[in-house]
Amino acid sequence: MDDLVETLWFEDLRDVVLALHSHAGVFPLRCCTDPTVFDETALQAVPRSYVQHTDPPLASLELSVPRATSDGCAVHHVACGHDMMIERPQEVAQLLRAIGHSAPD
């Protein structure tokens, strides 16, 4: 478990990481191996958003924002690391609520 904590950016949140780890579920292998098929027309009708973490940015995700915007996603930014729900839980919850409330019924 110490290795897991050391790989994260916030060692001072050790209790949070340990609590999250203890509640993490195990996913069936099929979740990783079987493709999901969607009705493209229905999928395009669903409003989509992309929440980008910006501090620090990850080079491996640089292509995600242009792809999301070209696909019609609204882009939102949170100035924190990749594990934003741990580092900024209230800000992320407020943002997700706002996104949900702005979606058409």
C-alpha positions as a Markdown table, in Angstrom:
| # | Residue | x | y | z |
|---|---|---|---|---|
| 1 | Met | 0.0 | 0.0 | 0.0 |
| 2 | Asp | 2.9 | 2.4 | 0.6 |
| 3 | Asp | 3.9 | 2.1 | -3.0 |
| 4 | Leu | 0.4 | 3.2 | -4.0 |
| 5 | Val | 0.5 | 6.2 | -1.8 |
| 6 | Glu | 4.0 | 7.2 | -3.0 |
| 7 | Thr | 2.9 | 7.1 | -6.7 |
| 8 | Leu | 0.2 | 9.6 | -6.0 |
| 9 | Trp | 0.8 | 13.4 | -5.8 |
| 10 | Phe | -0.6 | 13.9 | -2.4 |
| 11 | Glu | 1.1 | 11.9 | 0.3 |
| 12 | Asp | -0.4 | 14.2 | 2.9 |
| 13 | Leu | -3.8 | 12.7 | 2.0 |
| 14 | Arg | -2.7 | 9.2 | 3.1 |
| 15 | Asp | -6.0 | 8.5 | 5.0 |
| 16 | Val | -8.1 | 9.5 | 2.0 |
| 17 | Val | -6.1 | 7.2 | -0.3 |
| 18 | Leu | -6.3 | 4.3 | 2.2 |
| 19 | Ala | -10.1 | 4.8 | 2.5 |
| 20 | Leu | -10.6 | 5.0 | -1.2 |
| 21 | His | -8.5 | 1.9 | -1.7 |
| 22 | Ser | -10.5 | 0.0 | 0.8 |
| 23 | His | -13.7 | 0.8 | -1.0 |
| 24 | Ala | -12.5 | 0.2 | -4.5 |
| 25 | Gly | -14.4 | -2.5 | -6.3 |
| 26 | Val | -13.1 | -5.3 | -8.5 |
| 27 | Phe | -14.2 | -5.1 | -12.1 |
| 28 | Pro | -15.0 | -8.3 | -14.1 |
| 29 | Leu | -12.4 | -8.9 | -16.8 |
| 30 | Arg | -15.2 | -8.5 | -19.4 |
| 31 | Cys | -15.4 | -4.8 | -18.5 |
| 32 | Cys | -11.9 | -4.5 | -20.0 |
| 33 | Thr | -12.1 | -6.9 | -22.9 |
| 34 | Asp | -15.7 | -6.7 | -24.4 |
| 35 | Pro | -16.5 | -3.7 | -26.5 |
| 36 | Thr | -19.6 | -1.6 | -25.7 |
| 37 | Val | -21.9 | -0.9 | -28.6 |
| 38 | Phe | -24.0 | 2.3 | -28.6 |
| 39 | Asp | -26.7 | 3.6 | -30.9 |
| 40 | Glu | -24.7 | 6.5 | -32.5 |
| 41 | Thr | -27.9 | 8.6 | -33.0 |
| 42 | Ala | -28.9 | 8.3 | -29.4 |
| 43 | Leu | -25.4 | 8.9 | -28.2 |
| 44 | Gln | -25.0 | 12.1 | -30.2 |
| 45 | Ala | -28.2 | 13.4 | -28.5 |
| 46 | Val | -26.7 | 13.2 | -25.0 |
| 47 | Pro | -25.0 | 16.4 | -23.9 |
| 48 | Arg | -21.3 | 15.7 | -23.1 |
| 49 | Ser | -18.7 | 17.5 | -21.1 |
| 50 | Tyr | -15.0 | 17.1 | -20.7 |
| 51 | Val | -13.4 | 18.2 | -17.4 |
| 52 | Gln | -9.7 | 18.9 | -17.8 |
| 53 | His | -7.3 | 19.0 | -14.9 |
| 54 | Thr | -4.6 | 21.7 | -15.5 |
| 55 | Asp | -2.1 | 21.6 | -12.7 |
| 56 | Pro | 0.0 | 19.7 | -13.6 |
| 57 | Pro | -1.0 | 19.0 | -17.1 |
| 58 | Leu | -0.3 | 15.6 | -18.5 |
| 59 | Ala | 1.3 | 15.4 | -22.0 |
| 60 | Ser | -0.5 | 12.1 | -22.6 |
| 61 | Leu | -3.8 | 13.9 | -22.4 |
| 62 | Glu | -3.0 | 16.8 | -24.7 |
| 63 | Leu | -5.0 | 15.4 | -27.6 |
| 64 | Ser | -8.1 | 14.8 | -25.5 |
| 65 | Val | -9.3 | 18.4 | -25.4 |
| 66 | Pro | -9.3 | 19.0 | -29.2 |
| 67 | Arg | -10.9 | 15.7 | -29.7 |
| 68 | Ala | -13.6 | 16.5 | -27.1 |
| 69 | Thr | -14.3 | 19.9 | -28.5 |
| 70 | Ser | -14.5 | 18.6 | -32.1 |
| 71 | Asp | -16.9 | 15.9 | -30.8 |
| 72 | Gly | -19.2 | 18.6 | -29.3 |
| 73 | Cys | -18.2 | 18.4 | -25.6 |
| 74 | Ala | -18.3 | 21.4 | -23.4 |
| 75 | Val | -14.9 | 21.8 | -21.8 |
| 76 | His | -14.4 | 22.7 | -18.2 |
| 77 | His | -11.1 | 23.3 | -16.3 |
| 78 | Val | -10.1 | 22.4 | -12.8 |
| 79 | Ala | -6.7 | 23.7 | -11.6 |
| 80 | Cys | -5.5 | 20.5 | -9.9 |
| 81 | Gly | -3.9 | 17.1 | -10.7 |
| 82 | His | -5.5 | 14.1 | -12.4 |
| 83 | Asp | -7.1 | 12.8 | -9.2 |
| 84 | Met | -9.3 | 15.9 | -8.9 |
| 85 | Met | -12.0 | 14.1 | -7.0 |
| 86 | Ile | -9.5 | 13.6 | -4.2 |
| 87 | Glu | -7.7 | 16.8 | -4.4 |
| 88 | Arg | -10.7 | 19.1 | -5.0 |
| 89 | Pro | -13.8 | 17.2 | -4.1 |
| 90 | Gln | -16.1 | 20.1 | -3.4 |
| 91 | Glu | -15.1 | 22.1 | -6.5 |
| 92 | Val | -15.6 | 19.0 | -8.7 |
| 93 | Ala | -18.9 | 18.2 | -7.1 |
| 94 | Gln | -20.1 | 21.7 | -7.7 |
| 95 | Leu | -18.9 | 21.6 | -11.3 |
| 96 | Leu | -20.6 | 18.3 | -11.9 |
| 97 | Arg | -23.9 | 19.6 | -10.4 |
| 98 | Ala | -23.7 | 22.7 | -12.6 |
| 99 | Ile | -23.1 | 20.5 | -15.7 |
| 100 | Gly | -26.0 | 18.3 | -14.7 |
| 101 | His | -28.4 | 21.2 | -14.1 |
| 102 | Ser | -27.4 | 22.8 | -17.4 |
| 103 | Ala | -28.4 | 19.7 | -19.4 |
| 104 | Pro | -31.7 | 19.8 | -21.1 |
| 105 | Asp | -34.5 | 17.6 | -19.7 |
